[in-house]
């Protein structure tokens, strides 16, 4: 049986992202192995990263957009009630916390 590889999300994304500094290395590796597999986690992650990359490129072309680095934390929330909304952090609360920390 030929070798079977299960590349992680980083390798797959790098192989498809032409602007990535290691694109050629990852692409050549993928093209030169005999067989590789994916799974729902790597496929959904790849689709998410590709969509985010496309959205960012389009957003950067718009003069009204800006990109916020995210250094907020739900451990030390901007709005105190966020930490009482359940055991698992909700993405909406994270975005609310980020906006609050930026004065929005």
One Martini backbone bead per residue (centre of mass of N, CA, C, O) as a GRO file, in nm:
protein
  104
    1UNK     BB    1   0.097   0.036   0.021
    2UNK     BB    2   0.069   0.352   0.002
    3UNK     BB    3   0.128   0.638   0.115
    4UNK     BB    4  -0.051   0.820   0.374
    5UNK     BB    5  -0.171   1.149   0.413
    6UNK     BB    6  -0.250   1.404   0.687
    7UNK     BB    7  -0.289   1.710   0.649
    8UNK     BB    8  -0.296   2.001   0.779
    9UNK     BB    9  -0.429   2.309   0.757
   10UNK     BB   10  -0.164   2.465   0.702
   11UNK     BB   11  -0.076   2.309   0.452
   12UNK     BB   12  -0.326   2.349   0.278
   13UNK     BB   13  -0.335   2.656   0.275
   14UNK     BB   14  -0.047   2.703   0.164
   15UNK     BB   15  -0.099   2.550  -0.109
   16UNK     BB   16  -0.340   2.774  -0.192
   17UNK     BB   17  -0.163   3.029  -0.103
   18UNK     BB   18   0.015   3.228  -0.310
   19UNK     BB   19   0.113   3.454  -0.087
   20UNK     BB   20   0.261   3.256   0.063
   21UNK     BB   21   0.591   3.198   0.151
   22UNK     BB   22   0.529   2.855   0.144
   23UNK     BB   23   0.376   2.760  -0.110
   24UNK     BB   24   0.578   2.597  -0.288
   25UNK     BB   25   0.641   2.380  -0.082
   26UNK     BB   26   0.352   2.275  -0.031
   27UNK     BB   27   0.271   2.222  -0.326
   28UNK     BB   28   0.499   2.023  -0.394
   29UNK     BB   29   0.429   1.815  -0.185
   30UNK     BB   30   0.143   1.750  -0.278
   31UNK     BB   31   0.231   1.675  -0.582
   32UNK     BB   32   0.458   1.439  -0.469
   33UNK     BB   33   0.253   1.267  -0.350
   34UNK     BB   34   0.052   0.989  -0.373
   35UNK     BB   35  -0.134   1.041  -0.100
   36UNK     BB   36  -0.426   1.211   0.040
   37UNK     BB   37  -0.607   1.332   0.324
   38UNK     BB   38  -0.919   1.425   0.461
   39UNK     BB   39  -1.139   1.612   0.677
   40UNK     BB   40  -1.377   1.795   0.821
   41UNK     BB   41  -1.179   1.981   0.970
   42UNK     BB   42  -0.990   2.060   0.732
   43UNK     BB   43  -1.208   2.152   0.531
   44UNK     BB   44  -1.349   2.372   0.703
   45UNK     BB   45  -1.093   2.533   0.763
   46UNK     BB   46  -1.019   2.597   0.471
   47UNK     BB   47  -1.278   2.748   0.396
   48UNK     BB   48  -1.251   2.964   0.611
   49UNK     BB   49  -0.972   3.081   0.528
   50UNK     BB   50  -1.045   3.150   0.235
   51UNK     BB   51  -1.276   3.344   0.303
   52UNK     BB   52  -1.116   3.542   0.479
   53UNK     BB   53  -0.909   3.623   0.266
   54UNK     BB   54  -1.114   3.737   0.062
   55UNK     BB   55  -1.246   3.944   0.249
   56UNK     BB   56  -0.993   4.107   0.320
   57UNK     BB   57  -0.921   4.197   0.037
   58UNK     BB   58  -1.189   4.348  -0.013
   59UNK     BB   59  -1.181   4.534   0.240
   60UNK     BB   60  -0.907   4.680   0.178
   61UNK     BB   61  -1.031   4.824  -0.083
   62UNK     BB   62  -1.189   4.973   0.129
   63UNK     BB   63  -1.178   5.286   0.279
   64UNK     BB   64  -1.384   5.208   0.535
   65UNK     BB   65  -1.177   5.010   0.641
   66UNK     BB   66  -1.063   4.808   0.924
   67UNK     BB   67  -0.812   4.655   1.130
   68UNK     BB   68  -0.828   4.448   1.420
   69UNK     BB   69  -0.656   4.370   1.671
   70UNK     BB   70  -0.672   4.093   1.908
   71UNK     BB   71  -0.650   4.171   2.274
   72UNK     BB   72  -0.885   4.047   2.392
   73UNK     BB   73  -1.078   3.932   2.692
   74UNK     BB   74  -1.297   3.724   2.882
   75UNK     BB   75  -1.142   3.733   3.151
   76UNK     BB   76  -1.119   4.063   3.083
   77UNK     BB   77  -1.383   4.232   3.048
   78UNK     BB   78  -1.533   4.517   2.945
   79UNK     BB   79  -1.797   4.368   3.004
   80UNK     BB   80  -1.893   4.212   3.290
   81UNK     BB   81  -2.144   4.025   3.190
   82UNK     BB   82  -2.000   3.822   3.002
   83UNK     BB   83  -1.891   3.612   3.225
   84UNK     BB   84  -2.221   3.520   3.290
   85UNK     BB   85  -2.302   3.353   2.996
   86UNK     BB   86  -2.134   3.100   3.050
   87UNK     BB   87  -1.890   2.858   2.981
   88UNK     BB   88  -1.904   2.926   2.677
   89UNK     BB   89  -1.785   3.121   2.448
   90UNK     BB   90  -1.926   3.368   2.258
   91UNK     BB   91  -1.870   3.533   1.969
   92UNK     BB   92  -2.047   3.782   2.032
   93UNK     BB   93  -1.901   3.855   2.298
   94UNK     BB   94  -1.628   3.897   2.173
   95UNK     BB   95  -1.710   4.128   1.981
   96UNK     BB   96  -1.819   4.313   2.201
   97UNK     BB   97  -1.554   4.333   2.355
   98UNK     BB   98  -1.383   4.447   2.125
   99UNK     BB   99  -1.553   4.700   2.074
  100UNK     BB  100  -1.532   4.814   2.360
  101UNK     BB  101  -1.211   4.831   2.362
  102UNK     BB  102  -1.246   5.049   2.101
  103UNK     BB  103  -1.510   5.240   2.151
  104UNK     BB  104  -1.781   5.118   1.989
   0.00000   0.00000   0.00000
